[in-house]
Amino acid sequence: MFLHLKLTATAVALALTTPAFAVENPTVGGAAMMVEMNIVENALNSPIHTTLVAAVVAAELVDTLASAGPFTVFAPVNTAFEALPEGTVETLLKPENKATLVKILTAHVVSGNWSGAAIMAEVVKNGGAFQFDAVSGDTLWAKIEDGKLYIVDESGGAAEITIADVNQSNGVIHVIDKVLLPE
């Protein structure tokens, strides 16, 4: 019994003294996400974010999303882009549509480092919905439904956060299952 208590106390002491950066990030699409890497570097490693990466490159937002931040990015997966009407992604990636693409992509970015728990706490504190101002100037809302956290865009589309708290050197990514669209 004494040995068990001593081992338990040692484990608790180690847990309390282990630096926060030692906590493992979730994997995304089977790929490791490294806390010391920035949003762009980790997105490049994610096999389920290749369309998002192509869009960020086409919109010339790489340097912005690689900067100090901090940013909270709601990152749609490839299947979210595939669910858009046929030809939408191809059209948005054309140089003449860069302004529209920038507007859509920056509607997925919020200033600051918002963990899933912090967003949920704000939803509860605010009676069921919490409003964000996206970098694009658009409004996003967070809501909880059936224990799941959703981000709602100005068009009323709701994207579920399927993987929360993918920490980066310059913020956090929350993987979502739909593309957020400005009004």
Helices and strands as residue ranges (DSSP letters): H 2-17, G 20-22, H 39-45, H 50-58, H 62-66, E 71-76, H 78-82, H 88-92, G 95-97, H 98-106, E 109-111, H 116-125, E 130-133, E 139-145, E 148-152, E 158-168, E 171-176
